[in-house]
Amino acid sequence: MLDILIRNGRIIDGSGTPAFMGDIGIQDGRLQQVGGHITAEARREIDARGQVVAPGFIDPHTHFDAQLMWDAEARPALEHGVTTVVHGNCSLSLAPLKSEHRPRLVGMFQQIEEMPDAAFNGAFEWQWESFGDFVKALRGQIALNVAPLAGHSPLRLWVMGEDAAQRAATADEIAQMQDLLRECLEAGAVGLSTSYVDVDENLAPVPSRFAHFDELDALSAVLGEYGRMLQVVPEFFSTDITLARVDQLAELSLRHGIPTTFSPLFDSALSPGNVTRIMDRVAEQFARGARVWPQVQTRPIDISFSLEQASLFFMAQPMWYMIQRLPRAELLEKLQDPATRKALIDAAEPGGMTLAFAHLLIRDSRDASLIGRTLGDLAKERGTTPATLLIDLSVEEDLNIHFLSASMGHEDPARVGPLLANDLVHVGASDAGAHIQSFATYGDTGYLFSTFVRDGGHLSLEQAVRKITGDTAQIWGLRDRGLLRTGMAADVTIFDPENIARGEELPVNDMPENGMRYVRSASGVDTVIVNGELAWSAEGGYTASRAGVIASA
Amino acid sequence: MTLSRQRSFLAPEPGDDWDTIAQRCLPEDESGSAVAKLKSWNLHLFARNPPGSFTGSDVIFTEGPLEAEQSLLPLPADPQGG
């Protein structure tokens, strides 16, 4: 008897080949039959008439490292159809990590990924130092699969202590890091992540940035022993530096036979030719036999914020950024202090220029008449300036008013669509689980189908499915996943192609200690199966299944 | 497969500073002028604190831009201050 029988589905198998009608049988966590009309009985039958039956979606760029320790489902990623996540990106992973370095790493996560302290301290018990013990802590406890990266920064911290963020490693230290990375890969790490741009909570470069090229080369040699991935965060704000990184990655890829990926790559109307330059170089390097996969997100860059939390939006306004880090009461006091207010407003509106905040929309307010209005328009009506109004409204609403900076880039489907459809583009870079107080990083897969398949027609349904399933598994070397093929792991997402979309972005208070984050609910996803077990359905919600595994490369 | 020409750069070696890099990549130039040239090609390292500092993983350009470029995002050159 089968465990699950999916009848009458439109099967899109993740390879990019045309959809076909048929049934799918699942037994013992595996796809027992794909296609045909199955007559065997099953413990559970799902009628997928009118729906697409696809491999579970794979998200290659997430930061669910901590969240999975207290939220086995990585909500709401699973309900969007995501059955496998890569975490440990951007040089940051929770292992290997000596106990004395935990506060240091948490500080980096807080700064870089905008994750609150409560997500780490008190929310779970740190039961590991080694990568192997970290993986053990996940096994049997997760509802979706995890493909973990080892972070370069904790690797350096383990070997060099505080010197990791001070200097180059010695030859002996590099050899120790190689051994440590080997241990991580043996324990299930799918690769190594590093970062060229990130800073810690003191705005000092993270340890990985102190590594000279010979160190990364030595670590890449270890990746080459296993054929595993090198993920980097390049200086994405500069085309010339990104081009240099593409060349460096190509060199490492060719020398060691490894796949590499960099994220993010954005389209921007500010510099329409720059993405073309980068993609041209990527194509040249692929033609040489190198593998340098640019990760491109589907959604536009929108940043939401309230003044209560330090937000990415204020990165270019250091004074605002720093004041947001004050405790709540002190922040409110400062916002009402005339000298501080003047300094903030002068910083945002030098010489009376009011452009900085004029475009901001009010997205949530207790005064419904304000929602959807821009600060620029409201400020004119009230005879004040946008920055002044931003402060006044925040104080009036006790910091519970949220603003939206919409479409800061990557917002034109006519430009982004062809980029996503490019065979050399790796669809990813969702950053799911990070920047939770700036934007919802969930639902990028739904947005891919709604905007670039249904509305724009830039990709066929089969291409879009392949981009987030079969291609992803192939790029990362994930065995057993990404395709609907007999004998492979039964990760399956059933969705309505006419309705799949990302839901509205909403602030919710479901983090540890009642912390706030932005989320999006799924729309159009019907059923999500992980390793042959029902993990979520539109009808019944989340189940108690913990069938997720460490997805091996 | 011949690669198209790109802006040349190097990765710093342990112990490098502006002087040693200038000596290595602009040996014909007088030291002060070589360092000034080098710095002018690497303004991305001057938007950080302390200005002009670099770490082992930074890219150091050894010539000026081949094409004018604009930031890909409305952010400063080094948004996180590094």
Chai-1 contact restraints between the chains, C-beta under 6 A:
chainA,res_idxA,chainB,res_idxB,connection_type,confidence,min_distance_angstrom,max_distance_angstrom,comment,restraint_id
A,A168,B,P14,contact,1.0,0.0,6.0,A-B,restraint_1
A,A168,B,G56,contact,1.0,0.0,6.0,A-B,restraint_2
A,Y196,B,S57,contact,1.0,0.0,6.0,A-B,restraint_3
A,V199,B,Q80,contact,1.0,0.0,6.0,A-B,restraint_4
A,V199,B,G81,contact,1.0,0.0,6.0,A-B,restraint_5
A,V199,B,G82,contact,1.0,0.0,6.0,A-B,restraint_6
A,L203,B,G81,contact,1.0,0.0,6.0,A-B,restraint_7
A,P205,B,T55,contact,1.0,0.0,6.0,A-B,restraint_8
A,P205,B,G82,contact,1.0,0.0,6.0,A-B,restraint_9
A,R209,B,T55,contact,1.0,0.0,6.0,A-B,restraint_10
A,R209,B,S57,contact,1.0,0.0,6.0,A-B,restraint_11
A,F210,B,T55,contact,1.0,0.0,6.0,A-B,restraint_12
A,F210,B,G56,contact,1.0,0.0,6.0,A-B,restraint_13
A,A211,B,G56,contact,1.0,0.0,6.0,A-B,restraint_14
A,A211,B,S57,contact,1.0,0.0,6.0,A-B,restraint_15
A,H212,B,P14,contact,1.0,0.0,6.0,A-B,restraint_16
A,H212,B,G56,contact,1.0,0.0,6.0,A-B,restraint_17
A,F213,B,A11,contact,1.0,0.0,6.0,A-B,restraint_18
A,F237,B,S71,contact,1.0,0.0,6.0,A-B,restraint_19
A,F237,B,L72,contact,1.0,0.0,6.0,A-B,restraint_20
A,F237,B,L73,contact,1.0,0.0,6.0,A-B,restraint_21
A,F237,B,L75,contact,1.0,0.0,6.0,A-B,restraint_22
A,S238,B,H44,contact,1.0,0.0,6.0,A-B,restraint_23
A,T239,B,E69,contact,1.0,0.0,6.0,A-B,restraint_24
A,D240,B,R7,contact,1.0,0.0,6.0,A-B,restraint_25
A,D240,B,E69,contact,1.0,0.0,6.0,A-B,restraint_26
A,I241,B,V59,contact,1.0,0.0,6.0,A-B,restraint_27
A,L243,B,Q6,contact,1.0,0.0,6.0,A-B,restraint_28
A,A244,B,F9,contact,1.0,0.0,6.0,A-B,restraint_29
A,A244,B,V59,contact,1.0,0.0,6.0,A-B,restraint_30
A,F266,B,L72,contact,1.0,0.0,6.0,A-B,restraint_31
A,S268,B,L72,contact,1.0,0.0,6.0,A-B,restraint_32
A,L270,B,Q70,contact,1.0,0.0,6.0,A-B,restraint_33
A,S271,B,Q70,contact,1.0,0.0,6.0,A-B,restraint_34
A,S271,B,L72,contact,1.0,0.0,6.0,A-B,restraint_35
A,N274,B,L72,contact,1.0,0.0,6.0,A-B,restraint_36
A,E284,B,L3,contact,1.0,0.0,6.0,A-B,restraint_37
A,A287,B,M1,contact,1.0,0.0,6.0,A-B,restraint_38
A,R288,B,M1,contact,1.0,0.0,6.0,A-B,restraint_39
A,M315,B,P79,contact,1.0,0.0,6.0,A-B,restraint_40
A,A316,B,L75,contact,1.0,0.0,6.0,A-B,restraint_41
A,A316,B,P76,contact,1.0,0.0,6.0,A-B,restraint_42
A,G409,B,L73,contact,1.0,0.0,6.0,A-B,restraint_43
